Amino acid sequence: MSPATLKATSVQGSVRASTGKAKGHRMFNNAMFRRLPLGLGLVGMLAVGMQGCASPGSLGEEGEVSFPDLDSSYLDTGDFIAPEAIHRISEGQSKEQVRRLLGDPHFNEGFFAVREWDYAFNFYTGEGNEYITCQYKLLFDRDMRMSETHWHRPECADFIFPVEVDASDADERAHEVTLSSDILFAFDSSELRLEGRRGLNELVSILARDFVSPSLLIEGHTDRLGEVTYNQVLSERRAAAVKAYLVAQGVPASTINSRGHGERDPIVTCPGQSATPLLKQCLQPNRRVEIEINE
């Protein structure tokens, strides 16, 4: 049967044509984003903004993060960026590390003494050549290390890490979520990345909204590169890390089981033995965390 999507994403914002000079803005309020495989990060989008300690001038009177007027950017429109660059942003990075991933900030806040950088990124909507411009803010601590990121509209993060819950059997009592380990975790690590945590925050919201008393089975998978025993342990650690984060967000631990499959259940097969960039890219679908939801 066709997968049943339990979440529709709608965004209000500015949409422009990607050919020629921007011809202005039009407002829209419909669930316009096409369903894509999870973790591809090319068109879909989601997120829950993360709160915390912010630098002076970045918070409004009620503690909300403030953003500069989009028209004050030195760009005529936003800048197109590979989602993988945002996947690699993490706490503790220096400004130079951030700059190498994202480029110079797009507004006039400066480089050195300031504790917040603002960007305007373009993402294709899946509707022809139209794209949406999303504002992205990074906050730095007193040591000028990256401490937080925020999207102007939480929906914008769906372009980076879409989360969809699909019906997996005929009576729709069991559902499945597949999340890319490359977005959830840094290479060879079981520590969750920023965008990975945002994705899991969205999953927590879906569980609270669309389910009454769900139980979860979290299964970690790796590719075939590396030692079999090591991959098994890594898959177990990653599944356990996802469980621990969901529990920390309020999902009862008694309703979650986790286990690792190592490299035993690949989705794709790819030729080659050396860990070349091309082979790693080919094997990417195998590096995943699958979450089965039953109710």
Secondary structure per residue as TSV (DSSP state, phi and psi in degrees):
chain	resnum	aa	ss	phi	psi
A	1	M	-	360.0	161.7
A	2	S	-	-75.0	139.5
A	3	P	-	-59.0	141.4
A	4	A	-	-99.6	118.2
A	5	T	-	-84.9	126.2
A	6	L	-	-97.1	-2.8
A	7	K	-	-135.5	129.1
A	8	A	-	-110.1	139.6
A	9	T	-	-107.1	129.7
A	10	S	-	-126.6	146.7
A	11	V	-	-136.1	135.8
A	12	Q	-	-103.6	125.3
A	13	G	S	-179.0	-165.4
A	14	S	-	-99.3	131.6
A	15	V	E	-120.6	135.7
A	16	R	E	-132.8	161.5
A	17	A	E	-84.5	141.9
A	18	S	S	-87.6	-2.7
A	19	T	S	-102.8	129.0
A	20	G	S	75.9	-172.9
A	21	K	S	-72.1	144.1
A	22	A	-	-57.3	137.1
A	23	K	-	-104.0	23.0
A	24	G	-	107.7	-166.4
A	25	H	-	-123.4	151.5
A	26	R	-	-135.9	141.2
A	27	M	-	-86.6	144.4
A	28	F	-	-143.6	157.0
A	29	N	-	-147.7	43.7
A	30	N	S	-126.5	160.4
A	31	A	-	-75.8	90.1
A	32	M	-	-100.9	-10.9
A	33	F	-	-87.2	131.3
A	34	R	-	-74.7	148.3
A	35	R	-	-70.2	135.9
A	36	L	-	-131.4	160.3
A	37	P	-	-57.6	140.8
A	38	L	T	-64.1	143.3
A	39	G	T	86.8	-7.9
A	40	L	-	-71.2	-34.2
A	41	G	-	66.7	24.0
A	42	L	S	-99.2	-34.0
A	43	V	S	-131.8	-39.5
A	44	G	-	-67.6	175.6
A	45	M	-	-165.7	147.7
A	46	L	-	-168.4	162.3
A	47	A	-	168.8	160.7
A	48	V	-	-118.5	124.9
A	49	G	-	-64.2	144.3
A	50	M	-	-104.4	128.6
A	51	Q	-	-97.2	163.0
A	52	G	-	166.8	-162.6
A	53	C	-	-74.1	125.3
A	54	A	-	-120.1	163.7
A	55	S	-	-80.3	159.0
A	56	P	T	-57.0	137.8
A	57	G	T	89.3	-8.7
A	58	S	S	-93.4	-11.1
A	59	L	B	-111.8	141.8
A	60	G	-	-80.9	-174.0
A	61	E	T	-62.9	-29.6
A	62	E	T	-101.4	19.3
A	63	G	S	83.3	6.7
A	64	E	-	-82.0	143.5
A	65	V	B	-70.1	132.5
A	66	S	-	-103.0	150.5
A	67	F	-	-124.1	148.2
A	68	P	-	-69.6	158.6
A	69	D	-	-61.7	131.2
A	70	L	G	-57.7	-33.5
A	71	D	G	-69.1	-13.3
A	72	S	G	-84.4	-2.8
A	73	S	S	-69.2	149.1
A	74	Y	S	-76.2	-7.2
A	75	L	S	-88.0	143.1
A	76	D	S	-63.8	-38.0
A	77	T	S	-134.7	-174.8
A	78	G	-	-72.3	-179.1
A	79	D	E	-110.9	134.2
A	80	F	E	-74.7	138.1
A	81	I	-	-142.4	146.9
A	82	A	-	-71.0	129.6
A	83	P	H	-55.4	-29.0
A	84	E	H	-59.4	-30.0
A	85	A	H	-64.7	-40.0
A	86	I	H	-72.8	-33.3
A	87	H	H	-55.6	-32.8
A	88	R	T	-87.9	-3.4
A	89	I	-	-71.6	132.6
A	90	S	-	-149.3	161.5
A	91	E	T	-60.5	145.6
A	92	G	T	89.8	-6.5
A	93	Q	-	-71.2	147.7
A	94	S	B	-79.0	167.3
A	95	K	H	-61.6	-36.8
A	96	E	H	-65.6	-38.1
A	97	Q	H	-65.4	-41.3
A	98	V	H	-63.6	-43.3
A	99	R	H	-62.4	-37.5
A	100	R	H	-66.8	-29.5
A	101	L	H	-83.7	-43.1
A	102	L	H	-109.8	-13.2
A	103	G	-	87.2	-176.0
A	104	D	S	-67.0	147.9
A	105	P	-	-59.8	153.4
A	106	H	S	-95.5	3.6
A	107	F	S	-124.2	-174.5
A	108	N	S	-99.4	30.0
A	109	E	S	-74.6	-15.6
A	110	G	-	95.4	-176.5
A	111	F	S	-115.1	-41.1
A	112	F	S	-103.3	-57.0
A	113	A	S	-83.2	-10.5
A	114	V	-	-86.2	157.8
A	115	R	S	-117.6	19.1
A	116	E	E	-149.7	139.3
A	117	W	E	-122.6	142.7
A	118	D	E	-122.3	141.4
A	119	Y	E	-131.1	159.3
A	120	A	E	-129.6	111.8
A	121	F	E	-111.3	145.3
A	122	N	E	-101.6	139.1
A	123	F	E	-134.0	134.4
A	124	Y	E	-67.2	141.5
A	125	T	-	-87.9	-14.8
A	126	G	S	92.8	0.1
A	127	E	S	-107.0	83.3
A	128	G	T	64.0	-130.4
A	129	N	T	-96.0	10.4
A	130	E	E	-73.5	147.0
A	131	Y	E	-142.0	160.1
A	132	I	E	-115.2	144.7
A	133	T	E	-101.3	125.1
A	134	C	E	-120.0	133.3
A	135	Q	E	-90.5	138.7
A	136	Y	E	-132.8	126.6
A	137	K	E	-117.4	136.5
A	138	L	E	-115.2	135.3
A	139	L	E	-110.6	141.2
A	140	F	E	-115.7	148.4
A	141	D	-	-84.2	-172.7
A	142	R	T	-64.7	-23.5
A	143	D	T	-89.8	9.1
A	144	M	S	60.6	39.8
A	145	R	B	-108.6	141.2
A	146	M	E	-62.8	128.2
A	147	S	E	-118.1	-30.9
A	148	E	E	-150.0	155.7
A	149	T	E	-130.9	151.3
A	150	H	E	-142.8	143.8
A	151	W	E	-99.6	143.1
A	152	H	S	-59.0	-45.6
A	153	R	S	-115.0	125.4
A	154	P	G	-53.2	-31.0
A	155	E	G	-60.4	-25.6
A	156	C	G	-61.3	-29.4
A	157	A	G	-67.8	-14.5
A	158	D	G	-62.9	-24.7
A	159	F	G	-65.6	-25.3
A	160	I	T	-92.0	-39.3
A	161	F	S	-148.7	82.4
A	162	P	-	-71.7	142.5
A	163	V	-	-124.4	122.4
A	164	E	-	-132.8	144.0
A	165	V	-	-108.1	119.9
A	166	D	E	-106.9	141.6
A	167	A	E	-70.5	132.7
A	168	S	-	-112.5	-2.3
A	169	D	S	-144.0	172.4
A	170	A	T	-63.3	-36.4
A	171	D	T	-91.0	2.1
A	172	E	S	61.4	26.3
A	173	R	-	-85.8	-24.1
A	174	A	E	-109.6	138.9
A	175	H	E	-134.9	157.3
A	176	E	E	-135.1	139.6
A	177	V	E	-123.2	131.4
A	178	T	E	-116.7	123.4
A	179	L	E	-118.8	135.9
A	180	S	E	-72.3	126.6
A	181	S	H	-65.7	-26.2
A	182	D	H	-66.5	-24.8
A	183	I	H	-92.9	-38.5
A	184	L	H	-65.0	-40.1
A	185	F	B	-130.8	153.2
A	186	A	-	-72.1	165.8
A	187	F	T	-59.0	132.6
A	188	D	T	58.3	35.2
A	189	S	-	-138.2	155.6
A	190	S	-	-113.4	16.0
A	191	E	S	-89.9	125.7
A	192	L	B	-69.0	138.4
A	193	R	-	-82.6	168.2
A	194	L	H	-56.4	-54.1
A	195	E	H	-68.4	-28.3
A	196	G	H	-64.3	-41.4
A	197	R	H	-65.9	-37.7
A	198	R	H	-60.9	-42.3
A	199	G	H	-61.6	-41.3
A	200	L	H	-69.8	-32.5
A	201	N	H	-60.2	-40.7
A	202	E	H	-66.0	-38.9
A	203	L	H	-61.4	-40.9
A	204	V	H	-59.2	-41.7
A	205	S	H	-63.6	-41.2
A	206	I	H	-64.1	-42.2
A	207	L	H	-60.5	-42.2
A	208	A	H	-70.2	-33.3
A	209	R	H	-84.3	-39.8
A	210	D	H	-108.5	-3.8
A	211	F	-	-131.1	155.5
A	212	V	S	-98.8	-56.2
A	213	S	S	-141.6	71.0
A	214	P	-	-77.7	153.0
A	215	S	E	-118.5	146.1
A	216	L	E	-122.7	140.6
A	217	L	E	-119.1	116.3
A	218	I	E	-105.3	125.2
A	219	E	E	-126.2	123.2
A	220	G	E	-94.1	143.8
A	221	H	E	-136.2	146.9
A	222	T	-	-122.3	174.9
A	223	D	-	-87.3	-173.4
A	224	R	S	-91.3	-0.7
A	225	L	S	-74.0	135.9
A	226	G	S	97.0	-179.3
A	227	E	-	-74.1	143.7
A	228	V	H	-59.8	-46.5
A	229	T	H	-63.4	-42.8
A	230	Y	H	-62.7	-43.5
A	231	N	H	-63.5	-36.2
A	232	Q	H	-62.8	-46.9
A	233	V	H	-64.3	-42.0
A	234	L	H	-61.6	-41.9
A	235	S	H	-64.0	-37.2
A	236	E	H	-67.2	-43.2
A	237	R	H	-63.8	-39.2
A	238	R	H	-68.8	-42.0
A	239	A	H	-62.2	-41.5
A	240	A	H	-65.5	-35.4
A	241	A	H	-66.1	-39.7
A	242	V	H	-65.1	-43.6
A	243	K	H	-58.9	-48.0
A	244	A	H	-60.3	-38.4
A	245	Y	H	-69.1	-42.3
A	246	L	H	-62.9	-39.3
A	247	V	H	-63.5	-40.8
A	248	A	H	-64.2	-24.6
A	249	Q	T	-90.4	4.8
A	250	G	T	108.8	-0.7
A	251	V	-	-77.4	126.5
A	252	P	-	-59.2	131.7
A	253	A	G	-61.8	-30.8
A	254	S	G	-68.2	-14.4
A	255	T	G	-97.8	3.2
A	256	I	E	-123.4	130.2
A	257	N	E	-118.0	147.2
A	258	S	E	-135.5	149.8
A	259	R	E	-159.3	161.1
A	260	G	E	-115.5	145.3
A	261	H	-	-111.9	-1.1
A	262	G	T	59.0	-133.0
A	263	E	T	-101.3	12.2
A	264	R	S	-71.9	-26.1
A	265	D	S	-122.1	70.0
A	266	P	-	-71.8	150.1
A	267	I	S	-88.7	-38.3
A	268	V	-	-124.7	156.1
A	269	T	-	-118.2	140.5
A	270	C	-	-136.1	140.4
A	271	P	-	-74.4	154.0
A	272	G	-	111.4	154.0
A	273	Q	S	-119.2	-32.8
A	274	S	S	-74.7	142.7
A	275	A	-	-79.9	65.7
A	276	T	-	-78.9	158.1
A	277	P	H	-54.8	-37.9
A	278	L	H	-65.4	-41.8
A	279	L	H	-68.2	-41.6
A	280	K	H	-59.3	-40.5
A	281	Q	H	-66.2	-41.4
A	282	C	H	-62.6	-38.3
A	283	L	T	-83.4	-0.6
A	284	Q	G	-52.7	-42.3
A	285	P	G	-60.1	-23.2
A	286	N	G	-74.9	-23.2
A	287	R	S	-86.8	99.6
A	288	R	E	-155.5	164.5
A	289	V	E	-123.5	124.1
A	290	E	E	-105.5	135.9
A	291	I	E	-123.5	117.2
A	292	E	E	-98.1	127.8
A	293	I	E	-111.9	123.3
A	294	N	E	-120.5	144.7
A	295	E	-	-149.8	360.0
